[in-house]
């Protein structure tokens, strides 16, 4: 009789992964050897079933495509910190960000070094993870070029893949968004069970408002100022497998028109989801932070801050020796710059940034943000005419490719007659014309302090 | 084969030209020859030419310089698209390697498949040896699940060493069983191979491979006789052929079929019966180990695979009917399904586990550790009840897992279900021991707020005493009574509309308006246009150009926005005749925007900056009296006649607030008619015996009198008759509400002596006359605009909305969720039509509409302006008239219970009012039990006595339906009345 396992003795390798190879999980090698081989972590999950379910849910979200959009990307970014692991990624449509933070109490193993990698989680590994039983072990090793897993008796190696630029771009936006959010709601264990029950099963185009009323949480299509506005909630259905383990849910939102974050507490783990205001709005296309990037911070400040987060894994005050000399605005700009490089993420629970070792440089910011690049071009080509500044009011005309656009900036409000602004209004950051006028107007103000040092590349002029 | 006038030393340019001709003329027969001759040394230009051709022909990119060449060449040669794409596919197969970017070509899979029957394609492939075929096919199959690639062809490509074994690819391919016509193709393929062998043109290596292939095909002879009959594709002969192949071919059944259990593939449901048979035979032949196979079927349920595939394997599992011994071995796998999100899978797992629970080998503790997730799921009430019955048996047997079971019973208390709470409480009270106290106290502290009174009392020993005391003290009974109507405040400072000061801001207003659906934005835009016209640039078209350009790109002109349509005609200097024709048939009300637009164009043409009288000053659409008077004085100063339609709307939008600023201006009005009318509008004069003062119409001709009477009536309806009208409607029985037309209502209220022929200025009458036509044209489309006309009294609009909603509820889904909350007044009162709309919403088939209605009802209860009796009667009337499921009402009430304060007895009143109506129905509604459970819970909660009439109703129902016996007994028991 042929056992299915024996049948599988045919060359068993998985197309996306490297050929299955035996990884010596049983005997932990010398720590130094691990470090030399680029290994960040080697160990087991204390609650393998839960950990496996969480990884599967994360991968499900990453594979999911909530709107008819481009080809799927399967690679979560794995970051190993001093005592934590973080798995993060986006849905294929980029409208949902998901991150699993695994605390040290959920793991048994050794943290050798800090670092990040990004691998595909393909079908075989997901199938193995999703069928993991309670009594079975889940052993894994994370190194700079691969993630190895031993699920039951099978070994998997997922090799590092090239990180999608779209993801990097979206990561920068997500970090900024998360840092802006305020805690709006806290659901206890009973309410979090109710939460899964009231989630719409089918695609729902209308915005629904989540409210807490008399110990119950309720959804309503009618706007409520104390409610949290949620769109396309069916995106969370993929996480329902984790519902039995969720102790509490914290919900964060800045405004009812903006994105919404949900932090699900699992035993020794946390799952953070950031939902964009619509499935048709991927985070990679946002640009809320662009305004903050129009700064003239000295390059060495950025470099110092980068070194600091690399060393400390998280940003703790004070980040820089010179920080006392910095204004609040400059501090914010510095953090936004690091976010825009994709090298830091934001932990809502700790309310702090964490370091993510991605191959990103300051120079990438312009390439990741075409609006900034185009604004630079408008300035270079002197397309701005008749810039009138009266107090906080700026009126300018910018010659576009076809039409002459009018830009009107009043205090923090800015408007433009271009198509981009017409379509997105204030919901996705400023258009290239407004950005260019902002820079041009700043140059006109004589009192703006300009450092004599080299300025970061994102200083457009 | 076409003669090519090419020499081996041909220039790149000529070569490219020839390739373009081959492509455009779809000479696919020449591809192989051409490539063999010229590929070496010319690969770069050939690839570039191919890339261009693909982008032009397959991706329809017409900007390229070669686009015209291809267009003309294709036209001249009459090449069919299918042949063109086949030619391109052959070039791709011949030129590309894995390092190249292979474009997505829908026909490429088909062309590859042709390798199976077309020796030329095969020869080309064997010569070119593309190394990307396997990866490409896999990606295509995964990208589009409807795509398939023939498993036989895949095997053929593997045999020809054109692809290597790729587990996922083979799984994806084998899952799709080829159609019957494929057997025909196999036969053709065999014939081709035979011919090829006879021709003896192929290389010895290829000939050897073909011979092996031929033997392979002849091993499974296929019938071709019935191929012309498409309907016979899945006949028994075909099925038998497939069955034979999949169960006899060693590689298929031993290597590839097990892959279906490892990789997500898309098994065609039409062939499900065949697949079941195949797996059954493989199990019977012991090619698959039964237990391992069954375990895979269960494990798959937790995978991320498509539901249909998972259901297929679940079905196979059930068909195999595993015995107890096997199920016991599969216990861990079955337990893992108990956290599944799908109700059906959970039920399946429970059904498999249930017979094992009392067996010695059953891992009871492990099983119980998986159940906490189920106990709290509200969609699994039946399963929870079943589990509680099992728990009872286990506890009776002194199960060692007593503590675990009691903890699960506590979890069940989160269910808002009388039966479940009762069963769980019974078990806790009966079996809890001292050692469980701490655990029970901790658990129950969480669930106490959701516990029903009776069970909270029974579980009191485990509840923190502090908690229960505090709950009672903080929540004294709120007896529901309707709040007396309070005068609302319309003109709020924060609602004041900012007036724009320069043309740029106005330009951005146009931009914003193009995105908005608020007609008030249109009015504001036009008003600002008039006001700012002297400041606007001379070349207005160019000034507006950047915004207008985008407006024409987007759906700027929705059918439901009259203003946008008018504005579009005006800006683009188009005729408005079509619009006039369309809207004039809809009713007099729709003349108002036309009148307003006419006034706008007149003022623009005369370069007047007076603007409209009706432009709101406060959001959403109110006018401050002082501003209206100032506008009238401006008209007076400029000696411009006022537009009475505009004035009528302005009067309807003007509340009697901030009068101290307005009254001093009254005396400046020279026209006695206007002054008296404004005095009436501001409330400084009242009607004597319901008669308008004679002085109001002195000196006016007959037609003017009618118009002014309309204005007076508009004011009267905005303020004076409101309470009278509501009083009248409240006396109309709710079931007759829709039979009572507005005309008849108004007719009774109109002072009899007032007769008028012209109704342009009597806005309320226009709304009234809208009636039938509005219903035909879906009033919901225009309702947001109609509501802005008479914001102080919208009963006419409400009536139309109620009619429209009642006539076709499905048409109103989007409207309801989007607009209803904003249409409902903020003035702490609901008219009967609004109550009727809420009743319709509570019973609506769409869940979102129900949620919206529940929210509105809860808010109305909270603010105490909902007539509960009217709502209850209307709900029952609608249920009966439309034969709607009674469960909708029960569900709505159940959710409503969670949205209103626990100490507010409004819901109890609502049920009490509805009971007599239910009793009068000719047929007793089904699913009354849940309804009575809610009633019982509320009676108990508020310690309320049932009336004698209710007692009789309940007794009657009890006699009619034994299923209600228990709950009726409970209700009776509350009163100490025996039902026996």
Interface residues (C-beta under 8 A of the other chain):
Chain A: X1 X2 X3 X4 X5 X7 X8 X10 X11 X12 X13 X14 X15 X49 X53 X56 X59 X60 X63 X71 X123 X124 X126 X127 X130 X131 X133 X134 X135 X188 X189 X190 X193 X194 X197 X200 X204 X206 X208 X213 X214 X215 X216 X218 X219 X220 X221 X222 X223 X224 X237 X240 X241 X243 X244 X395 X400 X402 X403 X404 X405 X406 X408 X415 X417 X418 X419 X421 X422 X423 X425
Chain B: X135 X138 X143 X165 X166 X167 X168 X169 X254 X255 X258 X261 X262 X263 X264 X286 X287 X288 X289 X292 X293 X296 X299 X300 X302 X303 X304 X332 X333 X335 X336 X339 X340 X341 X366 X369 X372 X373 X376 X377 X378 X379 X414 X446 X447 X449 X450 X504 X505 X507 X508 X511 X512 X514 X515 X545 X546 X547 X549 X550 X553 X817 X818 X820 X821 X847 X848 X851 X852 X854 X855 X856 X858 X895 X898 X899 X900 X901 X902
